Amino acid sequence: MQDNNIFYCYSFRLAYFIKSQGTDYLFKSKNKQNNLTYYAFQKSQKLDQIIMLWNKLKSKEDKN
């Protein structure tokens, strides 16, 4: 599996949302340079749709 096929997510809220939509992360780790936790997801059309939904919902939340 190549790195360009992996989506690295540093947002716990987004990672939880992706999981709630039925897509599990491949692994969870910490960035050695900044010690931040990230979640690695396999890129797919389904993941793209989930992220688009997240952005749509987030933009509505930001407007309120």
Secondary structure, DSSP 4 states (H G I P E B T S, - for coil): --GGGEEEE--HHHHHHHHHTT---SEEEE-TTT--EEEEEE--HHHHHHHHHHHHHHHHHHH-
